[in-house]
């Protein structure tokens, strides 16, 4: 025969600990996924800015650069200005 005594208080503590652990794991997974997505977008944006700079150095018009990179004309002009390139 098993000698078992139900401890309501301890059962609630264990359930709470389990719930917190599950919540932390879910939150961490969501945060990690969001961080990866944000990092990917930032990386793609930085790559397009490098492409825009390269195209500016070759003398291509702003319209062609904006169509090629999906950057706004203002962003392309700022890249040019920041790198000492004139229009």
Backbone as a ProteinNet text record, in pm:
[ID]
protein_1_A
[PRIMARY]
XXXXXXXXXXXXXXXXXXXXXXXXXXXXXXXXXXXXXXXXXXXXXXXXXXXXXXXXXXXXXXXXXXXXXXXXXXXXXXXXXXXXXXX
[TERTIARY]
83	0	88.8	49	124.9	74.5	168.4	133.2	142.3	28.7	25.9	-69.9	-21.4	-105.3	-109.6	-227.7	-245.8	-214.1	-125.1	-87.5	-131.8	-247.6	-306.7	-212.8	-151.4	-62.8	57.2	117.1	233.6	192.6	76.1	27.3	9.7	-42.2	-58.8	77.2	173.3	308.1	371	358.8	416.1	346.7	214.5	140.1	181.7	201.3	244	384.2	475.2	611.5	609.4	527.8	515.7	459.9	358.2	298	395.9	474.5	574.5	679.8	724.4	825.1	772.7	649.4	589.2	576.5	531.4	517.5	650.5	754	886.7	937.6	917.2	963.2	890.2	759.3	683.4	727.5	744.8	788	925.5	1014.5	1149.5	1146.2	1066.2	1055.4	998.5	895.9	837.5	936.9	1006.1	1104.7	1217.6	1259.5	1366.3	1321.3	1199.3	1146.3	1135	1086.2	1075.2	1212.3	1307.5	1443.2	1505.9	1484.9	1538.4	1475.8	1345	1276.2	1325.1	1340.3	1387.5	1530.7	1614	1752.7	1760.9	1675.1	1673	1634.2	1531.2	1489	1598.5	1664.6	1772.5	1889	1918.9	2025.4	1993.9	1868.8	1827.6	1832.2	1790.3	1792.3	1935.4	2025.2	2166	2224.3	2186.9	2235.5	2185.5	2058.9	2003.2	2069.8	2106.5	2175.1	2313.9	2380	2511.2	2496.4	2392.5	2366.3	2338.1	2257.3	2224.6	2351	2438.7	2564.5	2646.8	2652.9	2727.5	2668.3	2535.8	2470.2	2488	2485.5	2510.2	2650.7	2746.7	2885.3	2901	2812.6	2816.9	2739.1	2674.4	2604.4	2463.2	2402.4	2265.4	2167.7	2057.5	1957.5	1888.2	1843.1	1775.5	1655.5	1578.3	1460.8	1494.3	1602.5	1645.2	1687.4	1756.4	1804	1686.1	1588.3	1472.9	1394.6	1382.2	1313	1391.2	1521.9	1606.4	1619.1	1608.3	1635.6	1513.9	1405.1	1286	1312.6	1418.2	1443.9	1371.5	1336.7	1270.2	1372.7	1327.6	1420.7	1494.2	1425.8	1489.8	1602.6	1579.8	1683.4	1804.2	1778.4	1888.4	1967.5	1896.2	1965.3	2048.7	1997.1	2071.8	2198.3	2187.1	2304.7	2409.2	2364.2	2456.9	2522.9	2443.4	2495.8	2594.6	2557.7	2643.4	2777.7	2781.8	2904.9	2971.4	2930.7	2994.5	2971.2	2859	2826.1	2724.1	2746.2	2654.8	2559.1	2445.2	2346.4	2361
-117.2	0	125.2	223.1	347.2	444.9	505	605.3	741.5	801.1	927.2	1023.2	1143.9	1247.2	1363.2	1404.2	1515	1645.6	1724.1	1854.5	1960.1	2018.1	2116.4	2234.4	2284.7	2401.2	2369.3	2254	2215.6	2190.3	2133.1	2108.9	2240.6	2341.6	2472.6	2536.8	2520.9	2574.8	2510	2379.2	2307	2349.8	2361.7	2403.9	2544.1	2631.7	2769.1	2768.8	2692.3	2682.8	2630.2	2527.7	2472.4	2576.4	2649.8	2752.9	2863.2	2903.8	3007.3	2956.9	2835.1	2778.6	2771.2	2728.6	2720.4	2859.8	2955.6	3093	3153	3128.2	3179.1	3118	2989.3	2922.1	2976	2995.6	3050.3	3192.8	3272.9	3411	3418.7	3333.4	3330.9	3291.6	3192.3	3148.2	3259.2	3327.6	3437.6	3551	3584.8	3692.2	3658.5	3534.9	3490.8	3500	3456.3	3462.2	3606.6	3693.6	3835.3	3896.2	3861.6	3914	3868.3	3742.3	3690.8	3763	3782.7	3851.8	3995.1	4061.5	4200.2	4207.9	4115.3	4111.6	4087.8	4002	3974	4099	4168.8	4291.8	4397.8	4412	4510.6	4473.6	4345	4299.6	4326.7	4299.1	4324.8	4474.2	4554.5	4700.5	4750.4	4701.4	4742.5	4701.5	4584.8	4539.8	4632.3	4671.1	4761.2	4898.7	4941.6	5070.7	5063.5	4950.5	4932.1	4929.7	4863.6	4859.5	5001.3	5075.2	5212.6	5296.8	5282.8	5358.9	5321.9	5194.9	5150	5208.3	5208	5262.2	5413.5	5479.9	5624.8	5655.9	5577.6	5598.6	5577.8	5495.8	5471.6	5576.9	5668	5778.2	5748.7	5641.9	5610.9	5709.7	5737.6	5830.9	5776.6	5868.7	5831.8	5742.2	5771.1	5690.2	5544.6	5520.9	5383.4	5315.9	5390.1	5333.9	5300.8	5389.8	5363.4	5241.3	5226.7	5110	4981.6	4990.9	4873	4829.1	4922.6	4893	4902.1	4957.9	4984.8	5085.8	5164.8	5274.4	5397.8	5488	5610.9	5706.3	5800.9	5900.1	5976	6003.8	6074.2	5990.6	5859.9	5772.2	5767	5761.5	5756.3	5887.5	5999.4	6128.5	6137.7	6085.2	6087.6	6002	5886.9	5801.6	5876.7	5944.8	6022.7	6132.1	6206.1	6315.9	6264.5	6155.8	6099.3	6049.4	6020.9	5969.3	6069.4	6196.7	6304.1	6298.9	6243.4	6237.8	6345.2	6417.5	6526.6	6477	6545.5	6514.1	6611.8
0	0	0	-78.3	-89.7	15	82.7	182	114	81.3	7.2	74.9	94.8	153.7	55.2	15.7	-77.3	-7.3	-70.9	-15.9	-116.1	-92.5	-183.5	-206.1	-102.1	-113.4	-202.8	-180.7	-262	-406.7	-427.6	-563.5	-639	-572	-635.6	-665.5	-575.7	-599.3	-722.3	-732.4	-846.5	-975.7	-971.3	-1090.3	-1132.9	-1035.1	-1065.5	-1127.9	-1070.7	-1124.7	-1267.9	-1290.7	-1426	-1522.8	-1478.1	-1562.7	-1596.8	-1497.4	-1521.2	-1620.4	-1602.6	-1693.2	-1836.2	-1850.4	-1984.4	-2045.3	-1966.2	-2014.2	-2055.1	-1976	-2009.9	-2140	-2155.7	-2277.8	-2400.3	-2388.5	-2501.3	-2533.2	-2429	-2449	-2512.5	-2467.9	-2524.6	-2671.9	-2704.3	-2844.4	-2931.9	-2882.2	-2959.8	-2977.3	-2870.2	-2877.7	-2973.8	-2969.8	-3059.4	-3205.2	-3232.4	-3369.6	-3416.8	-3329	-3366.1	-3390.4	-3305.5	-3322.3	-3452.6	-3486.4	-3612.9	-3731.4	-3727	-3836.7	-3849	-3736	-3738.6	-3790.8	-3746.6	-3793.5	-3943.4	-3993	-4137	-4214.6	-4167.1	-4234.6	-4232.5	-4118	-4108.8	-4200.6	-4207.8	-4296.2	-4442.5	-4480.3	-4618.1	-4649.3	-4553.7	-4573	-4588.4	-4504.1	-4514.5	-4649.2	-4696.7	-4827.7	-4937.6	-4932.1	-5033.6	-5026.8	-4908	-4895.4	-4959.7	-4945	-5009.5	-5161.7	-5208.6	-5352.5	-5402.9	-5328.6	-5368.2	-5377.4	-5280.8	-5283.5	-5406.4	-5435	-5552.4	-5680.6	-5691	-5809.6	-5819.6	-5704.1	-5703.5	-5755.7	-5711.9	-5755.2	-5905.8	-5963.9	-6108.1	-6185.6	-6111.8	-6176.4	-6222	-6172.7	-6212.4	-6151.2	-6220.6	-6168.4	-6042.6	-5959.3	-5835.2	-5861.9	-5967	-5998.6	-6024.1	-6093.5	-6121.3	-5991.1	-5907.3	-5780.1	-5688.9	-5681.5	-5595.4	-5644.4	-5775.5	-5830.3	-5804.4	-5806.7	-5789.6	-5644.7	-5551.6	-5410.8	-5319.3	-5368.4	-5286.7	-5175.4	-5190.4	-5097.7	-5150.2	-5061	-5103.9	-5164.9	-5245.8	-5301.4	-5191	-5080.3	-4969.4	-4909.4	-4897	-4842.4	-4935.4	-5065.9	-5163	-5158.2	-5149.1	-5140.3	-5012.3	-4903.4	-4777.1	-4787.9	-4851.7	-4871.8	-4952.6	-5057.3	-5140.3	-5057.3	-4983.2	-4901.9	-4797.1	-4729.1	-4624.3	-4677.5	-4807.9	-4868.5	-4960.1	-4947.1	-5021.7	-5171.2	-5212.2	-5354.3	-5385.2	-5494.5	-5533.5	-5640.2	-5650	-5752.9	-5865.5
[MASK]
+++++++++++++++++++++++++++++++++++++++++++++++++++++++++++++++++++++++++++++++++++++++

